[in-house]
Amino acid sequence: MKKVGRPPAFESPEQLWDLFCTYKAWTKANPYRVQDYVGKDGQMVYRDKERPLTFRGFEGYLAEEGWCFD
């Protein structure tokens, strides 16, 4: 019988989980830099803000790494 559809992008669920763990480590290592003003004089400072883990971000990470294409 002929196979129908696109071949799977990942060989196993464990491979997808490993990629998610690397995405999670990447988000923790690369926070956003946010401009903020503090004090009565409004001193400008930059603060690191943690990136959220999102499905859209994971999709983008996989696309940049060359795993998924649309």
N, C-alpha and C positions, 0 to 999 in steps of 0.2 A: 504494500500500500504506500502511496506517495505521501510524504510529509507535507503538511500545509502550514503556512505562516513563516514567520521570521525565526531563525534559530535563537536559542537563549543566549543572552549576553554574558551570563555567569554560569560557571560549571556547577556550583553548589551554593546553598544558602550560607555556608561558612565563608565563602569567598566574598559574598556581599556584606556579611557582618564584618569581616576584616577591613573592607573598604570604608564602612561606616565608622569603625574605630579610628582609622587614620583621618577621616574627615573631622571627627570629634576632637582629636588631638590637634589638628590644624586650626580649628576654631578657637581652642583654648590658647594656642601659641600666637595667634594673630588677632588681638583685640582691635576694636574701632578706636580711633583717636577723636575725642569730642572736645570742641572749644567751649570753655565755660568761663564765667566771670564770678569772682568771689570777693567778699569784703565790701566795705562801704564805698571804696573808691573804684570798685569794679575792675580789680586786677585780672587780666586775662591769663588763664592757665589752660593747659591741655590735659585731659584725663583719659585714661584707658577704660573703655567700656566693653564688657564681654559680648562677643557675638552670639546671637541666639542660634540654636540648632533647629533648622527648618528643613522641610522636605524639598522646597525649592532650592535652598542652598546646597543640599546634598546632590540634587540633580545637576546643578551648575558645577560642583566639584567633580562629579563623575565625567561631565562633558569636557572639562579642562584637562582631566587626566587621560582622556581618550577612551573611556569605557562605553559611553552611551551617545548615540547620535539620533537626532529627530529629523 
